[in-house]
Amino acid sequence: MSNNTFLRSFKLVPEISRPFLWSSLIALTGSGLRMIGPQLISRGIDNGVLKSDYQYLLQQSFFYFITLVLLYFVASKALLAIGLVGESYVRSIREKLFKHLASLDINYFEKNKTGVLVARMTSDMQSLNEFAREGASSVITALLTIFGATVAVFLVDVQLAFLSFLILPLLGVATKIFRNHADKTYWAVREWIGQVLSSLQEGISGVRIIQAYADEKSQFNRFKNVNDEHLKANMQSAKNIAIYFPFLEITRVTSIAVVIWFASLRINEGTLSVGELVALLFYLNYFFDPLIQLSFNYDLLRSAGSSMKKVFSILDEEPVLSTMGSQSPNMESNNVIEFENVSFSYGRETVLHNVDFSIMKGEKIAIVGETGAGKSTIAKLILRFYLSTEGDVKFYNESAKDVSQRWARKNIAYVPQESFLFRGTIRDNLIYSNPTKIKLEQELSEIGVLGWFERYENGLDQEVGERGSNVSAGERQFIALLRAVLAKREIIVFDEATANLDIESENSILEATDTLLDYQTSIVIAHRLETILNAEKILVMRDGKLVGFDNHENLLSDNEIYKDLFSAWNLSS
């Protein structure tokens, strides 16, 4: 993990600063206790064994035992404290990431694969969690032990300390090379994990299409190619470790051999005691063993660092629409929605051209046109998922650029063609928009659809699975439509929302809409004749252009494009 990434990661959750400092102090105490042991052994050898003073040796052995007992309790406390800090940190990161994702504009999710975003919340969070649970305490303890051992070596003998660390510059160069390669490989590993999850999700979500077209083999090959690239990235990481670890072990053995050689000369000269040599060897092991331990934990450390970079790549995405505009329009105006020469482009190609119309309070508007005519784009602009490229969209005479996102979410309801239900009960989903104020049974009874839910064993308290998996597509759509109706927003947008309903269910919803939406403004992207006839005005689109905006009778008599569409609907009815 680079210094910049580490500092930024630390600043991201400032509330852990104090617990982190406290846990580090406990770990530092444990490191200090660990440094006492070799000194006691040194004294025991020089003043006990070599002088045959076994009472002194017994005394030092007792002190050493007490030190080990204290070290056990302190080290245990340090592991628990550091582990708690790490787990708390990951929890905070996960919450911040989810909150930030929820704040991003819709176009971010349309540009990024769901599987990759899921990987950020799953595999990358798992990587951070593994480091917090297993690696953080080891890294902190190892670093403190290395620091303590370095100081202790110099306190024993300065000359031998310099000899011990002569090889360190070479080790530093090797470590730098290893880190550079490891950074690239770990980043690649995290990236390919996201691609694997994305490919897996696509394969599972599209399994019906895959089987229907007998495409299992080619789909498997696509997944295999991605999986093979993931394997290559992991193997490159393993090669780096296979080269670096043996070099680290050679460095340790060489350093200790040099110390023993020169220490033996010093012992013959009488300028170094045997006990000091033993203490020195202990401290050198205390220096190199944590280095090896750090190397073994480097996988977790770099994986966590790469995961944090992936997390930052999302956190660095700035929501534009949610931070633009702060006005709440005066909703007394009868002019609810107005498009003023609106043009729009998702990228290079313009999909709306100079669209101009107004929708008054309480009007029920249908939008019709062939596929790709721009119907859903108009809906997205009304929902303020996007802002117009040229011209202006206005709500109650207030520009969409100045209207707050919060106002839009509180006053505009939306039902897409592909309905979405949350895990829970049908009741939970129906009162989702306002759980404390909706009198569900009473309102469903008033609009005549309460009996519809008797088909379920537990009625409104029937459990639905993830995304409503255990109810049919039509039933999901019916529930999603009712949820939007019960939300009682000022504006409601139906984006071909009755596409999966049978005629009977659609008629029930249309009647419910007429009953509950008498004061609301509703916009329906229509695909059925019944929906068109229910609208007060019809907006006709073709190739991104508005080619008609009037009631059914006038359009049928004056608009050739609408006549063709209506004739096609009549034939399909």
PEPE-V775061 format. One line per field, one symbol per residue. phi: phi as a letter, one per 30 degrees, with the letter a starting at -180 (. if undefined). burial: + if it has 16 or more other C-alpha atoms within 10 Angstrom, else -. Layout:
phi = ???
burial = ???
//
This chain:
phi = .dedddddddddbddcededddddddddddddddddeddddeddddccddchcdddddddddddddddddddddddddddddddddddddedddddddddeddddedddddcdddddddddcdddddddddddcceddddddddddddddddedddadddddddcdddedddddddddddddeddddddddddddddddddddddcdddeddchcedddddddddddddddedddddddedddddeddddeddddddddddddddddddicbcdddddddddddddddedddddddddeddddddddddddddddddcdcddccibdcddddddddbbcchdbbbdadddcbbhdbabbceidccccbldeidjdddddddddidbcddbiacbchicdedcdddddeddbbcbbddcdbccdkcdeeddcedadccdddedddddcibddedddcechdcddcdeiidcbddddeddddddeddddhddbbccchdcdccdeddddddddddddccdcccbbbdcbbeeddddddbbcccahicdcaaaddddddcccdddedddddddddd
burial = +-------+------+--++-+++-++++++++++++++++++++++++------++--++-++--++-++--++-+++-++++++++++-+++-++--++--++-------+++++-+++-++++++++++++++++++++++++-+++-+++-+---++--++-----+---+--++--++-+++++++++++++++++++------+--------+---+--++-++-+++-++--++--++--+--++--++--++--+--+-----+++++++++++++++++++++-++-++++++++++++++++-++---+-++--+-+++-----+++++++++++-----+++++++-+++++++++++---++++++++++++++++--+++++++++++++++--+---++++++-+++--++++++++++----+-+---+--+-++--+-----++--++---+----+++++++++++++++++++++++++++++---++-++++++--++--++++++++++-++-++-++++++++++++++++--++--+-++--++-------
//
